[in-house]
Structure formats: structure tokens, C-alpha cells
Amino acid sequence: MPRRKKDQLPAEAETELQEELETVEEAPVQRRRRGQEAAEPGHPQMDAGRRAALDKALGDLLKRFGDGAIMRLGEAQHMNVEAIPTGSLALDLALGIVSDLGWNVVASDKQSGRIEAVDTTFWFGFKDDVVVRLRGTANSTRIDVRSKSRVGVGDVGTNARRVRELLRRLQSAA
């Protein structure tokens, strides 16, 4: 029962709704026995009007956005995408680890060897900023990492754990 006057349907709309519900209830349910196929394999049975509307909509989408804009359920298309190296192996490695940790990479600069990312804390969803700077020396790479919470005074060691995890993974990958 509606609580407010504006939630109530007009009498005609309520009668139409009731008639539609009765028609749906009276419609025969077509069940398939085991081993019987639907009208089109992989597609649910549908009346001609709906099928025509669906085909028209799909045709419009293909015309507007081109091939590959629509993927049907169960249809798998794989693309081979080449990796785009930055020219710095250490930066590529750090970018891969940062992505693997689930951080959102905001910026990456090959010239300065800097990666800026945002990590979201698990419990409260706070955004923490992380900056990684890689500087090449004669035979090694110096890594500076800074992690700072945007909200609050203390972070209960989250930033320190984040920095240690990144450095641990970089150490084991090198």
C-alpha cells in the first residue's frame, strides 16, 4: 500500500498494469526437454518483432562504431598487443610491479624516471599517493619511494608496508 498520495497510480494505469500481469500469467510457458535445442543455437527464443529490433540496433551500433564494437556472450576474440618499452628496463620493471600491486598509475615519465600512482586502502577506501623515482648510476639504479596518505594524521603503518612491499618485489625481480 503506498504511503504517500504521489506514490499512488492513477486508476487507468493501475488497470493497465493489472491487465499486463494477467496476460503474462496466462502466457504459455514453453519448456524444453533435455536434448531439445532452442530455435537458434546459442540464442533464446524471441518473437519476430523483438528479433528485428535487436538486429536493427546491432546494425546501427556496428555502422556507428565499426567491427569489434559488439562482443556476444561466449564469443572470444584475442588481440596480440605489443608491449611498448620505455627504454629503461628498471622503469618498465617498476611499472609492471606497481600495476601488479593494483595501484592506479597516474603519470609515468621516462626522462625523469618517475612514476606517480594512487593506491586505495582496503577498509576505508582512502586514497594514498605514491611516487617512485628511479635514477640510474654507473652500474646500478637508485630507487626513492614516497607514500603519503591524503586523509588523516596516522596510517597505522600502511605507507611503510606499501613501500617495503614495492622494494621487496623490485629486489626479488632484479
C-alpha positions, 0 to 999 in steps of 0.5 A: 500500500503506498504511503504517500498520495504521489506514490499512488497510480492513477486508476487507468494505469493501475488497470493497465498494469493489472491487465499486463500481469494477467496476460503474462500469467496466462502466457504459455510457458514453453519448456524444453526437454533435455536434448531439445535445442532452442530455435537458434543455437546459442540464442533464446527464443524471441518473437519476430518483432523483438528479433528485428529490433535487436538486429536493427540496433546491432546494425546501427551500433556496428555502422556507428562504431565499426567491427569489434564494437559488439562482443556476444556472450561466449564469443572470444576474440584475442588481440596480440598487443605489443608491449611498448618499452620505455627504454629503461628496463628498471622503469618498465620493471617498476611499472609492471610491479606497481600495476601488479600491486593494483595501484592506479598509475597516474603519470609515468615519465621516462626522462625523469624516471618517475612514476606517480600512482594512487593506491586505495586502502582496503577498509576505508577506501582512502586514497594514498599517493605514491611516487617512485623515482628511479635514477640510474648510476654507473652500474646500478639504479637508485630507487626513492619511494614516497607514500603519503596518505591524503586523509588523516594524521596516522596510517597505522603503518600502511605507507611503510608496508606499501613501500617495503612491499614495492622494494621487496618485489623490485629486489626479488625481480632484479 
